[in-house]
Amino acid sequence: MKDYWNHNTVYHPELLASVPHHDSRILDVGCGDGLLLQKIASRTKHITGIDPDAVALSRARARLSIPSKARFICGDFLTSSELDTQRFDLIVCVAALHHMPLIPALERMRLLLRPGGQLRIVGLARNKSMFDWVISGLLLVPIRLMSKAHRESGYPNMTTAQPLESFTEIRGAAARILPGSRVRRRFYYRYTLAWTKPHDS
């Protein structure tokens, strides 16, 4: 299956750089067609992808048909019992957090991380304040130009949803649930969240 470029995949190199070591256990929340997992498989074979979309997961399995320890779970990240006893060195979540209730999802991610494990989120926020709209307006033309230059695309029938929380609300929730986390506004109408779970947690 072919590679492609869009506002999410542009952040894949940052996520790949977060893989701690070749024995790392990685969870991709909302893995979709498995493009990011395919890239992570070059760094470690201990990878798990979860997504509620069975069709997208079938594409992910096809992408990672080479021998590996990849595991795929078709289900709800918040309630899947298959994750309950597992702990991960790195959890990544790209453009999927806004498909779930924010606080329960962050709490679940915190729980599933090993002490010292890392959480890396690339997300979307809703424009609510005047400042939000001004920032989005300033980015409109350059983002459209970049999208055209890179021939932005995705996989067929990709599930989309509109975010509910603003950047300020997301940053506030992260500060409460993930103390010490860093939430930054980024290009392509995205934000990134980075957090390392304390070793004494």
Secondary structure, 3 states (H helix, E strand, C coil): CCCCCCCCHHHHHHHHHCCCCCCCEEEEECCCCCHHHHHHCCCCCEEEEEECCHHHHHHHHHHCCCCCCCEEEECCCCCCHHHCCCCEEEEEEECCHHHCCHHHHHHHHHHHEEEEEEEEEEECCCCCCHHHHHHHHHHHHHHHHHHHHHCCCCCCCCCCCCCCCCHHHHHHHHHHHCCCCEEEEECCCEEEEEEECCCCC
